[in-house]
Amino acid sequence: MKEPSIKNIFKVFSYLMLLGISSTYGFMNMAAEMGLAILAGAIGLAFANIDKIAKFKGAGFEAEMCKTVIHKPTGIVHKLAKDGKTTGCGVNVQTHPEAWAASTEKVTCNHIGCKNDT
């Protein structure tokens, strides 16, 4: 129960850095400091949601979020494969599309291909 509260506090501080502090620097005509505050806030938010990121690029700061789907009857969240037709563990989501919905939750499927650690 302690992890979500720390994660939420980290997100709040990252949003504050991204929006509040960078805006303050902008009003003070401090462009370099404003850019650094924006970068710090964006990186903070990326690391706060690291479990949802599928791809990350370097200095240009490009991140792509994992796409997940939830199986409505079981409530299990799967990682969607790149083709968009199957899950990471090989289940075809187009055979019964009414049983699947897009999700933003953490992956709960334990099969190889869906697990976050593989």
N, C-alpha and C positions, 0 to 999 in steps of 0.2 A: 504494500500500500504506500510505502514511502517513495518508491521510484516515480510514480505519476506526478506527485506533488513537486518533486525536485525538477522533473522534466517541464512541468508547467511554469515554474518559476524561471527556469532557463529561457523558455520561450518568451515570457513577458519581458525579461531583460533584453533579449535579442530584438524584439519588436520596438522596445523603447530606444535602443541604440539605432535601429534602422530608421525609425520615423521621428522620434522626439529629438534626440541629440543631433542627428544630421540636419534636421530642420533648423535647429538653433544655430548651428554653424553656418547654414545657408543665409539666415537673416543677418548674421554678423559678417557676411562676405568673406568667409574663410573656406574657400573652395577645396583646398587640399585636405583639410581636417574633415570636411563634410564627406568627401569621397572615402576617406578611411573609415568614418563612422558607418557609412552605407555598406562598405565591404565587410566590416566587423559584424554588423547585424545580419547580413546575408549568410555569412559563414556560420554564425551562431545558430541561425534557423536551420541551415543544412545539417549541422551536427545534432541538433535537437530531433530531427526526423531521419537520422541515419539509417534506421531500420526499414524505411520506406523508399530509399534511393537505390535504383538499379544501376545507373551509370553516372559517372562523374568525370569531368574533364579538368585540366589543370588551371593555369593562370587565367584563362578566359572565364573561369567559373561557370561551367555548364553542368547541370545535374538533371537526370531524368528519373522520375518517380516510378517505382514498381507499380504495375497494374494488378489489382487483386479483384477476385470475384468471390462471392459467398454463395454456398449451396444452401438454398432456403430450407429444405427439409431437415438437414443435419446441422446447419449453422456453422459448418466448417469453412474457413476462409482459405482459398487457394491462390497461388501466384499464377497470373495469366501468362501463357507463353507468348513469344514475340509474334506468332502468326495470328493471335487473337481468337483462335478457334478451339484451342485446347488449354488445359491447365499445365503447370509445370510437371505434374506427375502423370500426365497423359490422358486425362479424362476429357472427352469431347463435350464442350458446353453447348454445341449447336443441336445435339440430338433432342434435348428437352430444354429449350431456352427459357421457358417459364419458371424453371427450377433454379435459375442463376440470376444474380444481380451484381452490379458493380459495387465495390466496397472500398473503403479507405482504412479498414481495420488491419491489424497485424495478422500475418499469415499464421494459421493454426494447424494446417495440414502437416503431418509428420513424415510424409513420403518423400523419397529422394526426388529432387526437382522442384518441389514446392518449399522446402525448408529454407529459411533465411541463411543458414550457414553453408549451403552448397552453391 
